[in-house]
Structure formats: structure tokens, C-alpha cells
Amino acid sequence: MAKIISSLNQIDNNIHCSCATIGNFDGVHIGHQTLIKKVCARAKAINATSVVVTFDPHPLRVLVDSKTPPFITLTEQKLQLISDLGVDYIFCIPFTKELASLEPKEFVKIYLVNGLKLKELIIGYDYAFGKNRKGNFNLLKKLGEEFGFRVEQLSPVMYKGAIVSSTRIRDLIQAGKVWEARPLLGRFYQVKGTVIEGKKRGARLLFPTANIALKDELFPKLGVYAVWVELDTNILPGVANIGYNPTFGNEYLSVEVHILNFNQNIYGKTINVHFVQRLRNEKKFSSIQELKQQIQKDILLGKKILSQPEAVI
């Protein structure tokens, strides 16, 4: 478990030198994972502390605000995913306009050299930071020569002939192509939320659903999906609907999950929903009976998909 810090005065005195990377890491996809694993390996090789430097909120949220796309991972999930990769420290720096105005040299000197006693810095193929994004690889190399740290830039990670990027993953998820997003993320896309009381229509249809109050920003395209539900320490099969329930004329977006062969009361519980594959579009049905028949078909198809070896999480 990584130690998460957010200020310079939280840095332990026992960090005598560090191998670090820096980035936003939205989604913590396989490109990010490759980079962070390289940092961990190099830190071990040179007897240094491995550190991931990131920011909260995302710099775009401060500098651009409403024009930003929805993020793949909220900060809590991002930090957990990074920690799971085996890094020693995560330095999650509060991002402000004042921090953005710092020249790259000042940021490197204050946070990386004086703060983390940087010995090696490994960055992604396109990373730049600081005022006007002047902190690119070439400038970092010059600063490394001045302050005494080594800089390495990794090549992009490719999948099916294209660079793995947060933008590519976001586009796939918003198009409902969650199955196609999995190889890029290294996992199925998931959302997290608290089970709240709904209108109990599912129960009356004999297909009770968990209604979820979500915090996530990014949602797959409206429709029905085969999903895995993570509840406490259990992974349970299910079918989820994201949409407006047009048969009942809802005006608000909802996420409802029918957990297969499950009838426990889980109000107030936090669950993770892992989206495996899209089954169909949302549809308005002419009758309740027609809706029930379609739900039965969805469950059968969901079971078939989740029984595939590639669908296991």
C-alpha cells in the first residue's frame, strides 16, 4: 500500500533519494501502468524510493473548468489503482492557478529536487508541465544536468496500431464499446456508488434492481449491459441499465443493476459495477409484459457473455 501525501512537509526524512514519474494518469491505463511499473523497477535497482507525482484536481479542471471532458477515474479510484501497482509513495499535489504559474525550473527545484531528492525521473512520451507546458523532455534533461538527476522518456504503448490514451478510452466508453476498452485499461471499466431506494418497479416485475447514486463523471452509452457487481468481497453477475426508463417515462438518468440470483437488502452499501459488454439500446416497450420478456432475454444473454473466460475479472 502506497503512502499518500499532499504537501512537502509530509515527506519522510528517510527518503534519501527517489525515482519518480509525474502525470495526471486519468484512467491509469496500460500506458500509465507500464510507466509506473518501470519506476518501481528502477527504484528497486538503484535502492531509491519509488514515487508517483500527480495532481488533484486535474489541472484542466482548474485552468479550463467547464470545457473539460468527463474523467475516466475520480481521484480516489486513481490513487487506489496507482497504489495497487506497488509504488512506495504517491505525492498528490493540490493543483491551483498559483502552482500552474510556476516556471518548470522552480517546480522541479522545489518539489522534485529539494522535496523528493530526485535521482531519476521517468516520464511518458508526451508529458509536459508548468507554465505554458514548457516542462518538456528537452528542458527536463537540461534541468537534470543542472540538478544531478537522470531523465528517461518512454515510448508510447500501442494497441492494434494506435497509441493507448485516455482520450481513446473515453471515446470507446462513451460509444458503449466497453468490451473494446478493456484491453486498453487493463480491466473492465467500472463505476462506484451507493445503493439507494428506488421506485421498486423492478421488484414488482420480479427482477429487483439496485439503484445506484453515482459520483463518477464518465458513463457508457445509454443501454443495457452485462456487468460484474463487486459487493464487499464478492463478485456477482448482473445486468445493468443506464438510461431514463422510457417505458415509465423517467425524466432523470438512472443506473439500475439486477444482480442475478440475489435477494439481499443492500440499501446503503457501496458497490462497484464493472461493465463487460453492451447488450442493446434502451427501448420503450408497449406493455409491461413485453418489458418482462425482454429482461428475461437480457439475463440469458448476460449469463452467456459472463460465462466466457475472457469476461472474468
N, C-alpha and C positions, 0 to 999 in steps of 0.2 A: 504493500500500500504506500503510495507516494505521500510525502508530506506536502501539504498545500499551504503556500504563504502568499501574502499580498502586499508586503512592504519590505523595504530594505532592512529595517530593524528586526525583522523576524528571521533573517538569515543566520544560521548557526555558525558559531566560531569554528566548528570542526570541519567546515568546508575549506580545505586548504587549496583546492583547485577544482575546476569544473569543466565538463564537456557539455555544451548546451546547444539547443536549437531554439528558434524563435518563429512564431507564426500565429495565425488565427485558428487554424485547424478545424474549420467548420465541417462537421461530419466525421472527422477522424477516419477518413477513408484509407484505402490500401496504400496510397501515395504517402499520406501522413504517417501511417504505421511503419512503412519502410524507413522513413527518415528517423522516427523516434527509436526504432529498434537499432538503427546504426549508431545513434547517440549512446544508447545503453551499452552496446558492444565496445565502442571506442572508450567510453568512460572506464569500463572494466579493464581494458587493455592498458590504459595509462594510469590506472589507480586514481581516478578522479570521480567526482560526484556527477551523476547524470541529472540534467535539469532541462525541463521544457518551459520556455517563457511564452506566455500568451496574455491575452487582454480581456477584460470584462468592464463594460460591454464591448461588443465587437466595434472596432474603430469606425466602421461605416455608420453604425447606429448613432455615433456622436457627431460625425462630420457631415453625413448626408441625411440622416434621420428617416423620414417617411419614404424616401425613394429606395430604401434598401429592400432586397428580396427577403423572403422568409428564410430563416436559418435552419439548417438541417438538424443541428443539435443545440439545445439550450445549454447554458454554461454548466449546470450541474451534471448533465449527462456527458458533456465533452470532457470535463475533468475526470469523471469516472472511467471513461474509455481510455484516456491517456494514462491514468494510474494503472489500469489493467495491463499495460504494455511493459511494466516493470521499471519505470523511471523512478529515481530517488526523490526528486523534488519537482513540484510544479509551481512556478512563480507566476501567479495570475495577477497582473498589474492592473489596477483601476485605470481605465482609459479616460482621459479628459482632453479638452482642447488645449490646455496648457502643456500636457505631455506631447500632443501632436505638434506643437510649435517648436519642440526641442530639435536642434540640429542633430543629425545622426551621430556625430562625434561625441556630443555631450551625453546622449543616451547611452552609447557604448561605454563611455568612461564611467558614468555614474552607476548604471545598473549592472553591466556585464563585467567590467574590469575591476572596479572598486568593490562592487557588491558581491558578485559571484566568483571573483578571482578566476576569470575565464582563461582556460588553456587551449581549448579547441571549440570552434563554432561550426556547426553543420547546418546548412540552410537548403531550402527547396529550390528548384530550378528557376522560379520566377519571383522569389521573395524580395521585397524592398520595403523599407520602413522610414520613419522620420519625416521631417518637414519636406513636402513635395516629393516624397518617396525617393529621396536621394541616397538612402542607405542601401545601395545595391551591392552585388558581389564584388565589383571592382573597388568600390570605396571601402568595403569591409576588409579586403585584402590589404589595402594601404594602412588601415587602422590596425590591423593585425601586426603588421611590421612595426608600427609605432609603439603599440602597447604590449607586444610579445605574445600574441595568440595565433594559432593556426586556423585557417578558414577553408572549408570544403563545401562545394555546391554539388548536390546530387542531380542526376538527370531525371527527367520526368518518368513516372511509372506509366506504362502503356497498357491498354486492354483493347483487343480487337482493333488495333491500328490507330487508336486515338488516345490522347492524354487523359488520364484519370483526374478529374477535377470536381470541385464542389458544385460548380455550375452544371456540369454534365449530369451529375447525380440528381440535382434538384429538378432539372428538366424531366428526367425519367420518372421521378416520383410524382410530379405534378401531372404527368401524362398517364398515370396509373400503371406504369411499367415497373412495378416493384420487384418482380422476378428478375428483370434485367438489371436493376440497380444493385442487387445483392453482390455480384462479383466485384463491383467497384467499391462498395462499402466494407466488404469482408464479413457481412452479416445482413440479415433482413432489416429493412427499415422499421423502426419502432416509434410508437408514441406512448406517453405515460400520462396517467390521470387517475382521478379518484372516482369511484363508483358512486353515483348519486341516484336518488329516486326519480324515476321517470313516470310516464303515464300508464305503465303496466299493460300496454297493448299487447306486447309480446307474450306475456303470461296468459292473457285471455285467448291468444291464438295457439296456446300450448307450446310456444317457443320463447320462453323467458329470455330477456336480454339485459345485459349490464349496460346502463347508460353512463357515459364517462365524461366528466368535466376535465377538459384537457388544457394544458399550459403550452403545448408545442405550437410552433408557428407554421410548420410545413405539413400539409395533408395530401395524401394521394387523391387523385381524381375521384369525384363522386361515384359511388357504386358499391358493389358487394365484393368482398374479398375473403379468401381462405386465410386464416390467421392462427398464430400460436398466442396463447394468453399466458403471461407469466404472473402467477399469483403466489405470493410468499416464495416458497422454494419449489413450487410445482409449475410444470409447463403443460398446458392443457390445449387441446384442439378446439377451434371455433370458427365461426363465420361472422364477419363484421359488416355493417352497413354504415357508410358515410354519406349523409345527404339530408334531404328535407322531408323524407317520408311522404311523397306526393299522393299516395293513396289516402292519407289522412290530412293532407293539406297543411303540414307544418310550415311555419314561416322562419324557423331558425335551424341552423345547421346542427346536426347531432351525430354522435358516433355511438353506435349500439353494437354490442357483441353478444352473440348467442354462444355460450360455452357448451360444447357437446357433452351429453350425459352428465349434467351437473345441475344441482338444485340447492346449493347452499346460499345462505344470506350473506352477501359480501358488501353491503352498503358501507361506505366509509373506507373501504380498502383501496389501496393504491395498486394498480395493475399496469403492466407493460403489454402492449399489443404489437406483435411482430407481424407485419404484412408479408404474406408469402406470394399470393398470386391473385390477380383480379379475375372475378368470375363473370361479371356482367355489369351493364349500366343500371342505374336506378330507373325504375319504371313505375308508372301509375297503373294500378290494376283496376279492373271493372268491378271486382267484388272481393270480399274478404276470403271467400273460398279459393278464388284464383290466386290470391296472395299466398295463402297457406300451401297450395300446391307448388308454387314457385319456391317457397322457402324450403320445402322438402327436397326439391331438386338441387337447390343451392347446397344443402347439407350433404347430400350424396356426392356431389362434385367436389365439395371441400374436403370430405373424407378421403376421396380418391387422390387428390393432389397432396394432402398432408401425409399420405402413406408412402409417398415416393422417397427414396433415400436422399435425393437432393433437397428435399423440403425440410429435413431435420435441422433443428437449431442446436 
